[in-house]
């Protein structure tokens, strides 16, 4: 099979086309003929040598989300058969013509979506559900602030939280990106380059603050996050693009009874991810089928042009998801 490999840690140019044998599957796994693979920020970190894959994942083939057709099923698989159209969250190996996935980490492709659209779902949908709803406990009628509103995570969080009855505020880096987020359903998008999100959130919530913040920035955003949270608020970290070390006023944490948490999904066990998949299929997939939640594709690249896709990801000029196509 054709694969895209990381030939050595470095820039986008280290992504090269190569030949590899098809992966062998275990009893609880399926082999998927990949039609499309989503691009995510962790792929860039792995390419640079900063995000090693967990044990069992290919060390040099990136890719955390795929969509395609089940080509083989393991002896213990009961939920899928050959020919089924699925999308899946994987621990690596997605930039390939074939990729294996645990049975429980696969989801049916919604009938109204293409392979390209379906490939844009798993990584961000699993991440948002796990962090905003499971860890953050966001409830209907509560409010959510998302930093990086025009990212893949952002567009997913906006739509998911709005569809389930919450107010959503976001930050983004340009007026165009802010407009894009509001068209998706955000109640207010704040241009962090021209406004102080802390002051804006204070005004938008009549001084109460938001209930949940999803932050992929970290670093110097911490004080503003703490000030922007309501009493009993929850702050969830899923990345630290501005730095892992922060200044924290513990007196504010105690006074507001805040919860500060975070998670990494890639290294979690299969059963944990399978439970998320089940929740998504029950709660979110009907909203995709109805059109209430829609994939947002920014640009499609042919698989052998993965380097260009990574350059776009690193430019942060995109709004929505970048996807590789393996369809011929």
Buried (B, 14 or more C-beta within 10 A) or exposed (E): BBBBBBEEEEEBEBBBEEEBEBBEBBEBBBBBBBBBBBBBBBBBBBBBEEBEBEEEBBEBBBBBBBBBBBBBBBEEBEEBEEEBBBBBBBBBBBBBBBBBBBBBBBBBBBEEBBBBBBBBBBBBBBBBBBBBBBBBBBEEEBBBBBBBBBBBBBBBBBBBBBBBEBBBBBBBBBEEBBBBBBEBBBBBBBBBEEEEBBEBBBEBBEEBBBBBBBBBBBBEBBBBBBBBBBEEBBBBBBBBBBEEEBEEEEEEBEEBEBBBEBBEBBEBEBEBBBBBBEBBBEBBBEBBEEEBBBBBBBBBBEBBBBBBBBBBBBEBEBBBBBBBBBEE
